Amino acid sequence: MAEVLSLTQFRKKNPLKKGSDELKYVTELFKPLKPEKVNISKPTAFRAGDVVSASGIYKIKLGIDLYKLARAKVSGSSARPKKGQQKPKTIFINTSDEIEFKEVKPDKELEIYFFNGNGKGREVRLIQTDAPWKDSKGKKAPISTNQQELISMKIIEEVASGDTTDYNNFAEMYKDKKSGLKKIHSNLPATEDWWDHFVLQFNDAKKTLKVQGISSAKYTTFSQDAKAEGFMKFISDLVTTGADASTAFKASPLGNKKYSKKDSWNPADIWLIRKNISGKRFDDPDSVGKKVMGFKQAIMAAPNIVAVNKILVKAFNEKIIVGISLKKSDQKTLKFELVNLKAKVSDDVISPIVFTGVKFICIANKDKNGQATGFKSLTSNLFLTQGKRKYRLDFRSNRGGTEDITYDYMEDSADAGLGKVPKDRLKEYVAKFSNKHSDFPHKTDYDKFGMNKDWQDKVDKINDSGILEVNTDARAGMKAKYGYPADWKNFVTNMKSSWLKKAGGKSTYTNKGKHNISMMQMFDFIYILAVIYGTNGINAKGKRGLGPKGFITFITDLFYFAQKKGMKWHFGPFGKLY
């Protein structure tokens, strides 16, 4: 994280008058905060920012470590200040002002007052925060998925090679040119929470992986997607195109035809390969046709994806081939979960879920004449629980242009998503469960508005199902702040109005703007959910909900598809590091 040890990081145009005592005081306050006094491996060390209140008070936000250091400078003691307004023990500037301070909230907020001879005062506040620091433009440095994976692979390579690490902490590793991290991302500290994530990975990956016997296995080869080489390329090509696969595999219904891309089968972002062992267990071209083959040769000879998975389970258990899916951590605890690695499919337990509601915001943007010009929301949600944990399916537009919406399962308490629902599986399930649709909604489905009746029929079907009325989750249901009942009652009229396009004295309903295309896709997916849910939720109740056409089965299976979890669906084995 970028240093927060001087005012250069704070607002350049702050309300502190040039030459004023408060500017001098605050500048000196931060000047003595030396980096060695802060544990740079802790996320709390590098959290800060600032804001100006409506009344002109300059509020400096700090992580708890820096807050306590600054407070100690003001009060003259590392202990909490006593209650009430008091004078600082040490004033380290020449001033004509009377300076006093008061901690109005223990360990949370410190007010510093500057009183002139007329009794008028100015104020600066120090506020403890857990929010990440942002630069003067309110932005943090971006980081791509490829950069995330490459940096994690470098860290895992450092701790899983079996050799003693060359670095005491991640900051050392990043600064060292030989590590190659700066070439991957030149401003990694400014990525804020991602920096914290990599610090945690560096500190804990070795002991977290060691639980599964991985960190001590001395891996020599590390393969990642963007390189388009090595084992990643081999296995990706095999499951998507049948390259290097057996004739039986190519002909099998459980062969390559099911997977449009590798991640629809196995989301491993990196592969750890242990080649330097006796017996050539990973790759032995001379073993072809023998009873015991090298793992690579056995995969090439496998008759179907089920056999490939069994081979990879064995290779994982022997720590020869280890696929790892990388997810963002909570920056507190690093976890490693084994997925699809049971000895038998019957051992792979699919835990039940509970549907708790849908959030669909139908509020329309209006012009001065009250005519709809578009819609406010680009995101809708389906909520569910599994045990005590809360999850949601976000179906939304998350790109700049007009695209197909995405379907992502998320855990409420986690920074990273569980994964995207594979669209080939989604298409299959929509056709299987709805009986009325052959596919999920696509942007190309909408060239113009169409007929009022067709859209109103869908609204009526959604209403009949009762799916929008379920509000076990407090965020779900037909709430006024989401546009109910007025905008929902006029939804079709508003949609038609938003599609109006006037040109050359003619009016057509062909305005294919991002909000219209996204809203129609979200609405049509709600309609599909309503069809599967059934009138008054008939397909979500009792045994029927868990049946082959049941609503609970539908959302449960999609929940597991997003995670690529479930051996009965032929997903590949991997470990999830998050």
C-alpha positions as CSV (number, residue, x, y, z in Angstrom):
1,M,0.0,0.0,0.0
2,A,1.2,3.5,-0.7
3,E,2.7,5.3,2.3
4,V,0.4,7.5,4.4
5,L,3.1,9.2,6.3
6,S,2.8,12.8,5.1
7,L,0.1,15.2,3.9
8,T,1.3,14.8,0.3
9,Q,-1.1,11.9,0.0
10,F,-4.0,13.8,1.3
11,R,-6.2,16.4,-0.4
12,K,-4.1,19.0,-2.2
13,K,-6.9,21.6,-2.1
14,N,-7.9,21.2,1.6
15,P,-9.5,24.0,3.6
16,L,-6.4,24.5,5.8
17,K,-5.3,28.0,5.0
18,K,-1.7,28.4,3.8
19,G,0.5,29.5,6.6
20,S,-2.2,28.7,9.2
21,D,-1.3,27.1,12.5
22,E,-3.6,24.1,11.8
23,L,-1.8,23.4,8.5
24,K,1.6,23.6,10.3
25,Y,0.4,21.5,13.1
26,V,-1.1,18.7,11.0
27,T,2.0,18.7,8.7
28,E,4.3,18.2,11.7
29,L,1.9,15.7,13.2
30,F,2.4,13.3,10.3
31,K,6.0,14.1,9.6
32,P,7.4,12.0,12.5
33,L,5.3,8.9,11.6
34,K,8.2,6.7,10.5
35,P,7.5,3.6,8.4
36,E,9.4,1.4,10.9
37,K,6.9,2.2,13.5
38,V,4.1,0.6,11.5
39,N,3.9,-3.2,10.8
40,I,3.7,-3.0,7.0
41,S,2.4,-6.6,6.8
42,K,-0.8,-5.6,8.5
43,P,-3.7,-4.2,6.4
44,T,-4.5,-1.8,9.2
45,A,-1.2,0.0,8.7
46,F,-2.1,1.5,5.3
47,R,-5.6,2.8,5.5
48,A,-6.3,6.5,5.1
49,G,-8.0,9.3,3.2
50,D,-9.7,12.6,3.8
51,V,-12.9,14.5,3.3
52,V,-14.1,18.1,3.7
53,S,-17.4,18.6,5.5
54,A,-20.1,21.0,4.4
55,S,-18.9,23.4,7.2
56,G,-15.3,23.2,6.0
57,I,-13.9,20.9,8.7
58,Y,-11.0,18.9,7.4
59,K,-11.4,15.3,8.4
60,I,-8.4,13.0,8.1
61,K,-9.3,9.3,8.0
62,L,-6.7,6.8,9.3
63,G,-6.4,3.1,9.8
64,I,-6.3,2.1,13.5
65,D,-2.4,1.8,13.6
66,L,-1.9,5.3,12.2
67,Y,-4.8,6.7,14.2
68,K,-3.2,5.6,17.5
69,L,0.2,6.9,16.5
70,A,-1.2,10.3,15.6
71,R,-3.3,10.4,18.8
72,A,-0.2,9.7,20.9
73,K,1.6,12.6,19.2
74,V,-1.3,14.9,20.1
75,S,-2.0,13.7,23.6
76,G,1.6,12.9,24.6
77,S,0.7,9.3,25.7
78,S,0.0,6.0,24.0
79,A,-3.0,5.5,26.4
80,R,-6.5,6.6,25.6
81,P,-7.0,10.3,26.5
82,K,-9.2,11.1,29.5
83,K,-12.6,12.4,28.7
84,G,-13.3,16.0,28.0
85,Q,-11.5,18.9,26.3
86,Q,-7.8,19.3,27.2
87,K,-4.6,20.9,26.0
88,P,-1.9,18.8,24.3
89,K,1.1,17.9,26.4
90,T,3.4,19.0,23.6
91,I,2.8,21.6,21.0
92,F,5.4,21.2,18.3
93,I,4.9,24.5,16.4
94,N,5.2,28.2,17.3
95,T,1.6,29.4,17.5
96,S,-0.5,32.3,18.5
97,D,-3.5,30.0,18.7
98,E,-4.7,28.1,21.7
99,I,-4.8,24.4,20.8
100,E,-7.0,21.9,22.5
101,F,-8.2,18.4,21.7
102,K,-10.9,16.0,22.7
103,E,-11.5,12.3,21.8
104,V,-15.2,12.2,21.2
105,K,-15.3,8.5,20.4
106,P,-12.8,6.1,22.0
107,D,-10.3,4.9,19.4
108,K,-12.5,6.3,16.7
109,E,-12.6,10.1,16.5
110,L,-10.3,12.9,17.8
111,E,-11.1,16.6,17.4
112,I,-8.4,19.2,17.4
113,Y,-9.4,22.8,17.9
114,F,-7.4,26.0,17.1
115,F,-8.7,29.1,18.9
116,N,-7.6,32.6,17.9
117,G,-7.6,35.7,20.1
118,N,-11.2,36.6,19.1
119,G,-12.5,33.3,20.5
120,K,-13.2,31.9,17.1
121,G,-12.1,28.5,16.3
122,R,-11.1,26.1,13.5
123,E,-11.2,22.4,13.7
124,V,-9.4,19.3,12.3
125,R,-10.7,15.8,13.0
126,L,-8.8,12.5,13.0
127,I,-11.2,9.6,12.3
128,Q,-10.4,5.9,12.5
129,T,-11.6,4.0,9.4
130,D,-11.4,0.6,7.9
131,A,-12.1,1.9,4.4
132,P,-9.1,1.7,2.0
133,W,-7.3,4.9,1.1
134,K,-7.9,6.4,-2.3
135,D,-5.9,9.1,-4.2
136,S,-7.0,12.6,-4.7
137,K,-9.2,11.5,-7.6
138,G,-10.9,8.8,-5.5
139,K,-9.4,6.0,-7.5
140,K,-7.1,3.1,-6.8
141,A,-4.8,1.4,-9.2
142,P,-6.5,-1.2,-11.4
143,I,-5.3,-4.8,-11.6
144,S,-6.3,-7.3,-14.3
145,T,-7.2,-10.9,-13.7
146,N,-4.1,-12.0,-15.5
147,Q,-1.9,-9.8,-13.3
148,Q,-3.7,-11.3,-10.2
149,E,-3.0,-14.8,-11.3
150,L,0.6,-14.2,-12.3
151,I,1.4,-12.5,-8.9
152,S,-0.2,-15.3,-7.0
153,M,1.7,-17.9,-9.0
154,K,4.9,-16.1,-8.2
155,I,4.1,-16.2,-4.5
156,I,3.1,-19.9,-4.6
157,E,6.2,-20.7,-6.6
158,E,8.2,-18.9,-3.9
159,V,6.6,-20.9,-1.1
160,A,5.9,-24.3,-2.8
161,S,9.2,-24.9,-4.5
162,G,10.5,-26.6,-1.3
163,D,13.4,-24.2,-1.0
164,T,13.8,-21.6,1.7
165,T,12.2,-18.3,0.8
166,D,14.5,-15.5,-0.1
167,Y,12.3,-12.8,1.5
168,N,11.2,-11.9,4.9
169,N,7.9,-10.3,3.7
170,F,6.0,-9.5,0.6
171,A,7.2,-5.9,0.4
172,E,10.7,-7.2,0.1
173,M,9.7,-9.6,-2.6
174,Y,7.9,-6.9,-4.5
175,K,10.9,-4.4,-4.3
176,D,13.4,-7.0,-5.5
177,K,13.8,-6.8,-9.3
178,K,14.7,-10.5,-9.5
179,S,11.2,-11.5,-8.3
180,G,9.7,-10.0,-11.5
181,L,6.6,-8.7,-9.6
182,K,7.2,-5.0,-10.6
183,K,7.2,-6.1,-14.3
184,I,3.8,-7.7,-13.8
185,H,2.4,-4.6,-12.0
186,S,4.4,-1.4,-11.6
187,N,2.1,0.2,-8.9
188,L,0.9,-2.8,-6.9
189,P,0.8,-1.0,-3.5
190,A,-1.8,1.4,-4.9
191,T,-4.2,-1.5,-5.6
192,E,-5.1,-1.3,-1.9
193,D,-7.0,-4.4,-0.9
194,W,-5.3,-6.5,-3.6
195,W,-2.0,-5.6,-1.9
196,D,-3.4,-6.7,1.4
197,H,-4.5,-10.0,-0.3
198,F,-1.0,-10.7,-1.6
199,V,0.6,-9.9,1.7
200,L,-1.8,-12.5,3.3
201,Q,-0.9,-15.0,0.5
202,F,2.8,-14.5,1.1
203,N,2.5,-14.8,4.9
204,D,0.1,-17.8,5.0
205,A,0.2,-19.7,1.7
206,K,2.9,-22.1,2.9
207,K,1.2,-23.2,6.1
208,T,-2.2,-23.2,4.4
209,L,-1.0,-25.4,1.6
210,K,1.1,-27.6,3.9
211,V,-2.1,-28.9,5.6
212,Q,-2.6,-30.8,2.3
213,G,1.0,-31.7,1.9
214,I,1.5,-29.3,-1.0
215,S,4.1,-26.8,0.1
216,S,6.7,-29.4,0.9
217,A,6.4,-31.3,-2.4
218,K,9.1,-29.3,-4.3
219,Y,7.2,-28.4,-7.5
220,T,9.3,-27.4,-10.5
221,T,6.8,-26.4,-13.1
222,F,4.1,-23.7,-12.7
223,S,1.6,-23.2,-15.5
224,Q,-0.9,-20.4,-15.9
225,D,-3.5,-19.6,-18.6
226,A,-2.2,-16.4,-20.2
227,K,1.0,-18.2,-21.2
228,A,-0.9,-20.6,-23.5
229,E,1.7,-23.2,-22.9
230,G,2.6,-26.2,-20.7
231,F,0.0,-28.3,-18.8
232,M,-2.6,-25.5,-18.9
233,K,-2.6,-25.5,-22.7
234,F,-2.5,-29.3,-22.9
235,I,-5.5,-29.9,-20.6
236,S,-7.5,-26.9,-22.0
237,D,-7.1,-28.1,-25.5
238,L,-8.0,-31.7,-24.6
239,V,-11.3,-30.9,-22.9
240,T,-12.4,-28.2,-25.4
241,T,-11.2,-29.5,-28.8
242,G,-10.2,-33.1,-28.1
243,A,-6.6,-32.4,-29.0
244,D,-4.3,-35.3,-27.9
245,A,-7.4,-37.1,-26.6
246,S,-8.3,-40.7,-27.4
247,T,-10.7,-41.6,-30.2
248,A,-13.2,-42.9,-27.6
249,F,-13.0,-39.6,-25.7
250,K,-13.9,-37.6,-28.8
251,A,-16.8,-39.8,-29.5
252,S,-18.1,-39.9,-26.0
253,P,-21.2,-37.8,-24.9
254,L,-19.0,-37.1,-21.8
255,G,-16.1,-36.0,-24.0
256,N,-15.2,-32.5,-25.2
257,K,-18.6,-31.5,-26.7
258,K,-19.9,-30.4,-23.3
259,Y,-17.2,-27.7,-22.6
260,S,-17.1,-24.5,-24.6
261,K,-14.1,-23.5,-22.5
262,K,-11.9,-25.1,-20.0
263,D,-13.3,-23.1,-17.0
264,S,-16.7,-24.6,-17.6
265,W,-15.1,-27.9,-16.5
266,N,-12.4,-26.9,-14.1
267,P,-11.7,-23.4,-12.9
268,A,-8.0,-24.0,-11.9
269,D,-6.1,-20.8,-12.7
270,I,-2.7,-22.3,-12.1
271,W,-1.3,-25.8,-12.2
272,L,1.6,-27.1,-10.0
273,I,3.5,-29.9,-11.6
274,R,6.1,-32.1,-9.8
275,K,8.3,-33.6,-12.5
276,N,11.6,-34.4,-10.7
277,I,10.6,-37.6,-9.0
278,S,11.5,-41.2,-9.7
279,G,9.3,-43.4,-12.0
280,K,8.3,-40.5,-14.3
281,R,4.9,-40.3,-12.8
282,F,3.9,-37.1,-14.6
283,D,5.1,-37.7,-18.1
284,D,6.5,-41.0,-19.5
285,P,6.0,-41.4,-23.3
286,D,7.4,-45.0,-23.0
287,S,4.6,-46.0,-20.8
288,V,1.9,-45.8,-23.4
289,G,-0.1,-49.0,-23.5
290,K,1.4,-50.3,-20.2
291,K,-0.6,-51.2,-17.1
292,V,0.8,-48.1,-15.3
293,M,1.3,-45.0,-17.4
294,G,2.5,-41.6,-16.7
295,F,-0.4,-39.3,-15.7
296,K,-0.2,-37.3,-18.9
297,Q,-0.3,-40.4,-21.0
298,A,-3.2,-41.8,-19.0
299,I,-5.2,-38.6,-19.5
300,M,-4.5,-38.8,-23.3
301,A,-5.8,-42.4,-23.3
302,A,-8.9,-41.8,-21.1
303,P,-12.2,-42.7,-22.8
304,N,-14.2,-39.9,-21.4
305,I,-14.2,-36.9,-19.0
306,V,-15.1,-39.1,-16.0
307,A,-11.9,-41.1,-16.5
308,V,-9.9,-37.9,-16.9
309,N,-11.2,-36.7,-13.6
310,K,-10.4,-39.9,-11.8
311,I,-6.8,-39.7,-13.1
312,L,-6.5,-36.1,-12.0
313,V,-7.9,-37.0,-8.5
314,K,-5.2,-39.6,-8.2
315,A,-2.5,-37.2,-9.4
316,F,-3.7,-34.5,-7.0
317,N,-3.7,-37.0,-4.1
318,E,-0.1,-38.0,-5.0
319,K,0.7,-34.3,-5.3
320,I,2.0,-34.7,-8.8
321,I,-0.6,-32.5,-10.6
322,V,-2.3,-29.8,-8.4
323,G,-4.8,-27.4,-10.0
324,I,-5.5,-24.3,-7.9
325,S,-8.4,-21.9,-8.4
326,L,-7.5,-18.4,-7.1
327,K,-10.1,-16.3,-5.4
328,K,-9.7,-13.0,-3.5
329,S,-9.4,-13.5,0.2
330,D,-11.0,-11.5,3.0
331,Q,-7.5,-10.2,3.8
332,K,-7.8,-11.8,7.3
333,T,-7.6,-15.6,6.9
334,L,-6.3,-17.6,3.9
335,K,-8.3,-20.8,3.3
336,F,-7.7,-23.8,1.0
337,E,-10.7,-25.9,0.1
338,L,-10.5,-29.3,-1.8
339,V,-13.2,-29.5,-4.5
340,N,-14.3,-32.6,-6.4
341,L,-11.7,-34.7,-4.8
342,K,-13.7,-37.4,-3.1
343,A,-12.9,-41.0,-3.6
344,K,-16.4,-41.7,-4.9
345,V,-19.2,-39.6,-6.4
346,S,-21.5,-40.8,-3.7
347,D,-19.2,-39.3,-1.1
348,D,-19.6,-35.8,-2.6
349,V,-22.4,-34.3,-0.6
350,I,-24.7,-31.6,-2.2
351,S,-26.0,-29.6,0.7
352,P,-29.6,-28.1,0.5
353,I,-30.3,-24.4,0.0
354,V,-33.3,-22.2,0.9
355,F,-34.7,-19.6,-1.5
356,T,-35.2,-16.3,0.3
357,G,-36.4,-13.9,-2.4
358,V,-35.7,-11.8,-5.5
359,K,-34.8,-8.1,-5.8
360,F,-35.9,-6.5,-9.1
361,I,-35.7,-2.7,-9.3
362,C,-38.2,-1.4,-11.9
363,I,-37.8,2.3,-11.3
364,A,-37.9,4.3,-14.5
365,N,-36.0,7.5,-15.3
366,K,-38.4,10.2,-16.4
367,D,-38.0,13.4,-18.4
368,K,-39.7,16.7,-17.5
369,N,-42.9,15.5,-19.1
370,G,-43.0,12.4,-17.0
371,Q,-42.1,10.1,-19.9
372,A,-39.8,7.2,-19.2
373,T,-36.4,7.5,-20.8
374,G,-34.7,4.4,-19.3
375,F,-34.3,2.5,-16.1
376,K,-32.1,3.1,-13.0
377,S,-31.0,-0.4,-12.3
378,L,-28.5,-2.6,-14.2
379,T,-28.4,-5.3,-11.5
380,S,-31.0,-7.8,-10.1
381,N,-30.6,-10.5,-7.5
382,L,-31.9,-13.8,-6.3
383,F,-31.2,-14.6,-2.6
384,L,-30.6,-17.9,-0.9
385,T,-29.1,-19.4,2.2
386,Q,-27.2,-22.6,2.9
387,G,-27.1,-23.3,6.6
388,K,-26.1,-20.0,8.3
389,R,-24.4,-18.6,5.2
390,K,-26.1,-16.1,2.8
391,Y,-25.6,-16.1,-1.0
392,R,-27.1,-14.3,-4.0
393,L,-27.2,-14.8,-7.7
394,D,-26.4,-11.4,-9.4
395,F,-27.8,-11.2,-12.9
396,R,-26.6,-7.9,-14.3
397,S,-24.9,-5.8,-16.9
398,N,-21.2,-5.4,-15.7
399,R,-19.6,-4.1,-18.9
400,G,-19.3,-0.7,-20.6
401,G,-21.2,-1.6,-23.7
402,T,-24.4,-3.3,-24.6
403,E,-23.7,-7.0,-23.9
404,D,-25.4,-10.1,-22.6
405,I,-25.9,-9.9,-18.9
406,T,-23.9,-12.2,-16.6
407,Y,-25.0,-14.6,-13.9
408,D,-22.7,-14.7,-10.9
409,Y,-23.1,-16.4,-7.6
410,M,-21.7,-14.4,-4.6
411,E,-21.4,-15.0,-0.9
412,D,-22.5,-11.9,1.1
413,S,-19.6,-12.0,3.5
414,A,-16.9,-12.6,0.9
415,D,-14.9,-10.2,-1.3
416,A,-14.7,-12.6,-4.2
417,G,-17.5,-14.3,-6.1
418,L,-18.1,-18.0,-6.1
419,G,-18.1,-18.0,-9.9
420,K,-20.1,-17.5,-13.0
421,V,-22.8,-19.9,-14.1
422,P,-21.5,-21.6,-17.3
423,K,-23.7,-20.4,-20.1
424,D,-23.8,-23.8,-21.7
425,R,-25.2,-25.3,-18.5
426,L,-27.6,-22.3,-18.1
427,K,-29.0,-22.8,-21.6
428,E,-29.5,-26.5,-20.9
429,Y,-31.3,-25.9,-17.7
430,V,-33.5,-23.1,-18.9
431,A,-34.7,-25.4,-21.7
432,K,-35.1,-28.4,-19.4
433,F,-37.0,-26.7,-16.6
434,S,-39.1,-23.9,-18.2
435,N,-40.6,-25.9,-21.2
436,K,-41.2,-22.6,-22.9
437,H,-37.7,-21.4,-23.6
438,S,-34.8,-22.9,-25.5
439,D,-32.2,-20.5,-24.1
440,F,-31.6,-17.7,-21.6
441,P,-32.0,-14.1,-22.8
442,H,-29.4,-12.6,-25.1
443,K,-28.9,-9.0,-26.3
444,T,-29.6,-10.1,-29.8
445,D,-33.1,-11.0,-28.8
446,Y,-34.2,-7.4,-28.8
447,D,-34.3,-5.4,-32.0
448,K,-37.4,-3.4,-31.1
449,F,-39.9,-3.1,-28.3
450,G,-42.6,-5.4,-29.8
451,M,-46.2,-5.8,-28.7
452,N,-47.6,-4.4,-25.4
453,K,-49.6,-7.5,-24.9
454,D,-46.6,-9.9,-25.1
455,W,-44.9,-7.9,-22.3
456,Q,-48.0,-7.5,-20.2
457,D,-48.6,-11.2,-20.4
458,K,-45.2,-11.8,-18.9
459,V,-45.8,-9.2,-16.1
460,D,-49.1,-11.1,-15.3
461,K,-47.3,-14.4,-15.2
462,I,-44.7,-13.0,-12.8
463,N,-47.5,-11.6,-10.6
464,D,-49.4,-15.0,-10.6
465,S,-46.3,-16.9,-9.5
466,G,-45.8,-14.7,-6.4
467,I,-42.0,-14.9,-6.8
468,L,-41.5,-11.2,-6.2
469,E,-43.5,-11.3,-3.0
470,V,-41.0,-13.6,-1.2
471,N,-39.1,-11.4,1.2
472,T,-37.5,-13.8,3.7
473,D,-34.3,-11.8,2.9
474,A,-34.8,-8.2,4.0
475,R,-33.4,-7.0,0.6
476,A,-36.0,-8.9,-1.4
477,G,-39.6,-8.3,-2.2
478,M,-41.9,-5.6,-3.7
479,K,-40.7,-2.5,-1.8
480,A,-41.6,1.1,-2.5
481,K,-37.9,2.0,-2.9
482,Y,-37.7,-0.6,-5.7
483,G,-40.6,1.0,-7.6
484,Y,-43.6,-0.9,-6.3
485,P,-46.5,-0.6,-7.0
486,A,-46.4,2.4,-9.3
487,D,-43.5,1.7,-11.6
488,W,-44.3,-2.0,-11.7
489,K,-47.9,-1.3,-12.6
490,N,-46.7,0.9,-15.5
491,F,-43.7,-1.3,-16.4
492,V,-44.8,-2.1,-19.9
493,T,-45.8,1.5,-20.6
494,N,-42.4,2.8,-19.3
495,M,-40.5,0.2,-21.2
496,K,-42.2,1.2,-24.5
497,S,-41.6,4.9,-23.8
498,S,-37.9,4.2,-23.1
499,W,-37.7,2.5,-26.5
500,L,-39.1,5.5,-28.4
501,K,-36.7,6.9,-31.0
502,K,-37.6,10.0,-32.9
503,A,-35.8,10.9,-36.1
504,G,-36.8,12.8,-39.3
505,G,-40.3,13.4,-38.0
506,K,-40.8,9.6,-37.5
507,S,-41.3,7.7,-34.2
508,T,-40.0,4.1,-33.9
509,Y,-39.5,1.9,-30.9
510,T,-36.0,0.9,-31.6
511,N,-33.8,2.6,-29.0
512,K,-31.4,-0.2,-28.2
513,G,-29.6,1.6,-25.4
514,K,-27.6,-0.3,-22.7
515,H,-30.3,0.2,-20.0
516,N,-33.1,-1.0,-22.3
517,I,-31.2,-4.1,-23.5
518,S,-30.0,-4.9,-19.9
519,M,-33.5,-4.3,-18.4
520,M,-35.2,-6.6,-20.9
521,Q,-32.7,-9.4,-20.3
522,M,-33.1,-9.1,-16.5
523,F,-36.9,-8.9,-16.8
524,D,-37.0,-12.0,-19.1
525,F,-34.8,-13.9,-16.7
526,I,-37.3,-13.0,-13.9
527,Y,-40.0,-14.3,-16.2
528,I,-38.1,-17.6,-16.7
529,L,-37.7,-17.9,-12.9
530,A,-41.4,-17.2,-12.5
531,V,-42.4,-19.9,-15.0
532,I,-40.2,-22.5,-13.2
533,Y,-41.4,-21.3,-9.8
534,G,-45.0,-21.9,-10.9
535,T,-48.3,-20.3,-9.9
536,N,-48.0,-19.4,-6.2
537,G,-44.7,-21.1,-6.1
538,I,-46.1,-24.6,-6.7
539,N,-42.7,-25.8,-8.1
540,A,-40.8,-24.5,-5.0
541,K,-42.8,-26.4,-2.3
542,G,-42.1,-29.7,-0.7
543,K,-40.9,-32.7,-2.7
544,R,-42.0,-31.0,-5.9
545,G,-39.4,-28.2,-5.4
546,L,-36.7,-30.8,-5.2
547,G,-37.9,-32.8,-8.1
548,P,-36.4,-33.0,-11.6
549,K,-38.4,-29.9,-12.7
550,G,-38.5,-28.2,-9.3
551,F,-37.5,-24.6,-8.7
552,I,-35.2,-25.5,-5.8
553,T,-33.4,-28.0,-7.9
554,F,-32.9,-25.4,-10.6
555,I,-31.3,-22.7,-8.4
556,T,-29.4,-25.3,-6.4
557,D,-27.8,-26.9,-9.4
558,L,-26.9,-23.5,-10.9
559,F,-25.4,-22.6,-7.5
560,Y,-23.0,-25.6,-7.7
561,F,-22.4,-25.1,-11.5
562,A,-21.1,-21.6,-10.7
563,Q,-18.6,-23.0,-8.3
564,K,-17.8,-25.9,-10.7
565,K,-18.5,-28.1,-7.7
566,G,-20.1,-31.5,-7.9
567,M,-18.6,-34.8,-9.1
568,K,-21.9,-36.0,-10.4
569,W,-21.9,-33.2,-12.9
570,H,-18.3,-34.3,-14.1
571,F,-16.5,-31.1,-12.9
572,G,-12.8,-31.6,-12.5
573,P,-10.8,-31.7,-9.3
574,F,-9.0,-28.6,-7.9
575,G,-8.1,-26.8,-4.7
576,K,-9.6,-23.3,-4.1
577,L,-7.3,-20.8,-2.4
578,Y,-9.2,-17.9,-1.0
